[in-house]
Amino acid sequence: MNKILKKTQLSDCVYRMEVEAPLIARERKPGQFIILQVDDDFGERIPLTIADADPERGSITLVFQAVGKTTHLLAEKEEGDTIVALLGPLGQPSRIEKVGHVVCVGGGIGVAPLYPIAQALKAIGNRLTIIIGARNKSLLIMEDEMRAIADDLIVVTDDGSYGRKALVTEPLKELCEQTPKPDMAVAIGPPIMMKFCAETTRPYGVHTIVSLNTIMIDGTGMCGGCRVTVGGETKFVCVDGPEFDGHLVDFDNMMKRLRAYKPREDADHEKYHCRLEAAAARLEAAAATHAK
C-alpha cells in the first residue's frame, strides 16, 4: 500500500498527489513513469509520468487529469488514503545532455511530465526557454515551478485569457527563426500538439524530442497496445520510449490508433458518472425520508 501524503487541485479536474514510494523515489530518472492500480484486485492499471520525486521524504509526485473512470476514482482519494499498487520506475529515462539552448514546450497536462526533464536540462547548464500553453487560464498548471527554472518563460492560451493569445507553435516558430536557432526542442502534450511542434521545427533542422505517454496502456510491453511507427520501424512506447525523435514519429497512425480506444473510454466514463448520479439520488431520497 502506498499512502497519499498530500493532494492539491491545480486546475479544473487536474490534481497533484505526493505519494509514499521510497524505492521508486530513490531510483527514478527524468522521463520515467509508474503504473498504478487504485484499489480493487480487478481494477484498471494506468500509467502516469513521475512529475517529481523527493528521495529523502521517500515520495513521488503524480499529476493527472480526471478524464476517465480510473483517474476519477484516483481523484476521489484524499490525504491519508492508500493506493493498492504502484509499479516503477518504468520506461527509458530521458537523455539529458548539455547542448546549449533548449526550448521546452508543454501543452495542458503535458506540462507536468515536461517539468522533471526541463529541471534536469537546466541543472547541467543548458539555457532554457520554456513555453507552456492551455486552452484557457483555468487549465494552466505549474507556471511558478517552470518560471523558477526557466531563463525565459512564455505563457500562451488559446483564448487569450492569460499570457499571449496563441498556440504554442507560434513562439516556437519565432525562436527557430532567430539566429542562432535553438539547439534542441522537447515537446510534451496532446498528440496533435506534438505533431505540429515537430512540423514547426522540421524546416529549421532543430532536433525535437516528444513523449508518447498518452498511448500507453499496460506499461510493461506485454499488451502491445502502445505500438507506434518511428522511422518506419515498430516501437513499443512503454519499453522503447516514451521519448522519441518527433521528426520520425508517424503521428497520424498513432492518433488513429488512439481513437480506437475512445468508444470504450467514453462508455466507462459515462458508467462512472451514472454511478455518481445514482448515489447522489439515493442520498437525496434518504435525506428526504429522514426529514419526514
Secondary structure by P-SEA (a helix, b strand, c coil): cccccbbbbccccbbbbbcccaaaaaccccccbbbbbccccccbbbbbccccccccccbbbbbbbcccaaaaaaaaccccccccccccccccccccccccbbbbbbcccccccaaaaaaaaaaaccbbbbbbbccccccccaaaaaaacccbbbbbbccccccccccaaaaaaaaaaccccccbbbbbccaaaaaaaaaaacccccbbbbbcccccccccccccccccccccbbbbcccccccccccccaaaaaaaaaacaaaaaaaaaaaaaaaaaaaaaaaaaaaaaaac
